[in-house]
Amino acid sequence: MKVRIKFAKYGSMKFIGHLDMMRFFQKAVRRADIDVKYSEGFSPHQIMSFAAPLGVGIESCGEYLDLEVQSMSSSEDMKNTLNQVMVEGVKVLAVNVLPDQTKNAMASVAAASYQIHLKEGAFGIPDLAKAVADFYAQERIPFTKETKKSVMEIDLKQGIYEMYADETQVLEEIMSTSAAMYIADSAEKRKSVPCIRMTVDASSGGNIKPTVVFEKFCAFTGCDIPACAIQVTRLETYTDLAKGGQKRQLAPLLL
Amino acid sequence: MRKLALHDDILMQVEKPARYIGNEVNSVEKDRTKISVRFAMCFPDVYEIGMSHLGIQILYSMLNGWEDVWCERVYSPWADLDQIMRRDSIPLFCLESQEPVKNMDFLGITIQYEMCYTNILQILELSQIPLLAAERGEDMPIVIGGGPCVYNPEPIADFFDLFYIGEGETQYRPLIDWYLENRRLGGTREDFLHGAAKIPGIYVPQFYEEMYNEDGTVSGRRKKYEDIPDVIMKEIVTDVTQAHYPLKPVVPFIKVTQDRVVLEIQRGCIRGCRFCQAGQIYRPVRERSVDKLKEYAVEMLRNTGHEEISLSSLSSSDYSKLDELLDFLIAECGQKHINISLPSLRIDAFSLDVMSKVQDVKKSSLTFAPEAGSQRLRDVINKGLTEEVILNGATLAFKGGWTRVKLYFMLGLPTETEEDILGIGDLSNKIAAAFFEAVPKEKRVNGKVQIVTSTSFFIPKPFTAFQWAPMCTKEAFLEKAHLTKKGIMGQLNQKSIKYNWHEADVSVLEGVFARGDRRVSKAILRAYEKGCMFDSWSEYFHNDLWLESFEACGLDIGFYTTRERANDEIFPWDFIDCGVTREFLLREWKKAQSQTVSPNCKAQCQGCGANRFGVGICHEK
């Protein structure tokens, strides 16, 4: 039986890398005494797969991992047991049993949505909404992608499915504890945090980093905001429900 | 949510930020308003090394078990963060509270190897605590040193307010109670230290002065107060089964050196190898009850989620209930897919059988530590391992499918001759030959056997029979290594043997620190000021700076290393009583010179003196 686990990662845990998060969950599964399935062979390991790796420094409330179990009581039970063995900064949000034929989490990823806000202060752009709209209205957003093997000219616009500025609802959408960390405790201040939201390609072939989009945005707007001043939060990870030829139809990995 | 001591941009710049954020599973947070004593427990090396140390886990758990104490952890910031902290004057902080170390009541530093001495100074300086104990004000933490190196604390005496000699479980409560009492009475730092100096096992170096003869050897000691002891007796746990054990050890996020549950099955060692300090200072042998260990194993695996469990002791094969414990672990861990790692096992039919059950034979290697290349020299060092035993063990292992063997030797042991050194190659060759004899051609995996022979350089340590022995010079060491290599290259099976040897420079320095006196601390301070740090990491080791520092302080390295010591010379560490008597060690030194072996504690008591603790193997029938 396969279950999909949705979790949030925030606060100091944003400094824990992807491989260490996998180790963390393997140990957590043992602590929670989940009847997990192991692979065959001399050094069996838990059958566990993560969706889209999250870069160090990024927070998220839309992380996913799939786990194969031999038996379990209920999704709610598993969620609670797991949360009892988590640390501050990792919280299991939901557990769902998957139909047998579901593709694994990693193969299912098509897109991810992000939010970018400043750790302190404001963007210093008079009309953020217009600036973002103008940026997004460009026909092409050329970008030179350099990998270890090659240098490629790509058009970012193709992979940005949505982009807009927002001013509210930070708290509703991300973990309250997480928000409390970077927004001083005053409730009014929380509400007025300006941010940029975007939904971008996160598939293995066309993954776009939100920081790259932000850099291009800064260059376009002519503002100078260093990478260390922004906080990126992944809000959700999506799969594409469209069948061949249909228009893109994004849905969260776990509804 | 906790506020981190380091800003995001710093954490994003440094390698492995997880070293600095704390928050690990089982790390302890406390309500600071309900705490009377704040304790920073430090391992002065990088996080991955420090987190692998059992001793800190024991003390961390014990101290945090007390309601009025909050114990937190501190490790050496790696060189990248070190630079940033100096540049921005960021005070070193504890991992749990992320508050500065200088705000704590105590800073306890465990000192496991000599080559971390400059790291101690790094910890102090980054913490913004004066490096010299004598210069610390009333508001500074009390800096405590503990661990095996404090059996000769003199080379680092200037940096510590007090040393705790022996096992940590026994005197921390009295020490903390006295601290609270002194605070209540409005006493000064000096008052506290004076009182502390009267607690068993506690040594306050600034109250003692070391005096010297004209030839530079120690002539005696003078003390500041009449009512403090002349001799410091080490502390030991009398009932290890009832002693505190960390059932919820901290689980790191990043991979560390020991990423597993560690079961300490016993303390001490019956063997009495003459070069080994641990074998003497942890006497007498005390076993933990097997029932307790079974209980701990289950609970610790549940509390940590670790996928591996390891036994810890100086010589696991000597644990009397080993087979019962292993049977239990194999049954318990097998169904839960938990690996068992078995270090320090004697290779014989029993251990091979166990290992074949818990390890992938094809992937694992066997380890033998003959330590010396000839039987003659093995008798000198009292290493009771014979060639026959090694070859029989290896043959059995090869038949069982193992193809990799690691061999450990020491070069520069007392009385060593060329023949002894060439014996290393001979023995390596014989083991390779045993493989070809034991395994018929058609059954050989890849057709090969791999033998890795490693040598380290012998360093005489305090409280061993060899504390009188001269140590080799760097040149002599390297010559010996070359001879070893030549000896191996001349062997029939040399293609199956790989040879590694240690750096000689570091060994020479370690030799100075091991048997140094209080004057050596000046050179350590000077070398640190010149930039020495992380000396045990070869990329950071600067021998030239060390040599310059010793010269500038007017200290002769040879005085501490190559000099032959007279039988009646007063040693800098003689004021410490580790249970084993100087008379016994001198007897052993003489027996070594006449190549006479001494039976182990189980076979026949050698009257080492450790029986006066009234516990352990000395009093078992």
Interface residues (C-beta under 8 A of the other chain):
Chain A: G11 S12 M13 F15 I16 G17 D20 R23 F24 Q26 K27 A28 V29 R30 R31 D33 Y38 F42 S43 P44 H45 V56 G57 V85 V87 E88 G89 K119 T177 S178 A180 M181 C228 Q231
Chain B: M1 R2 K3 L4 D8 D9 L11 M12 P17 A18 I21 G22 N23 E24 V25 V251 F253 I254 K255 L301 R302 N303 T304 G305 H306 E307 K336 H337 N339 D360
